[in-house]
Amino acid sequence: MSADAAFAQRYGRGPVATVCAADINRHCNRLHHGRGEVRACLQSNWRRLSHDCRSVLRNPGGGQRWR
């Protein structure tokens, strides 16, 4: 299985998982998708996230919205 396929299987294929993939790998690698752990981790690392990741977290398109 490729690294991209393994990431998609673990974190999903939605806009946050797609745009924030590098940030998730860097800051939240050991957490699991689906229980709010990754989103909470991203929020706690807000200032360290890429501009694009912060943008998609502000407006994920039908998903959770914060900040």
Secondary structure, 3 states (H helix, E strand, C coil): CCHHHHHHHHHCCCHHHHHCHHHHHHHCCCCCCCCCHHHHHHHHCHHHCCHHHHHHHHCCCCCCCCC
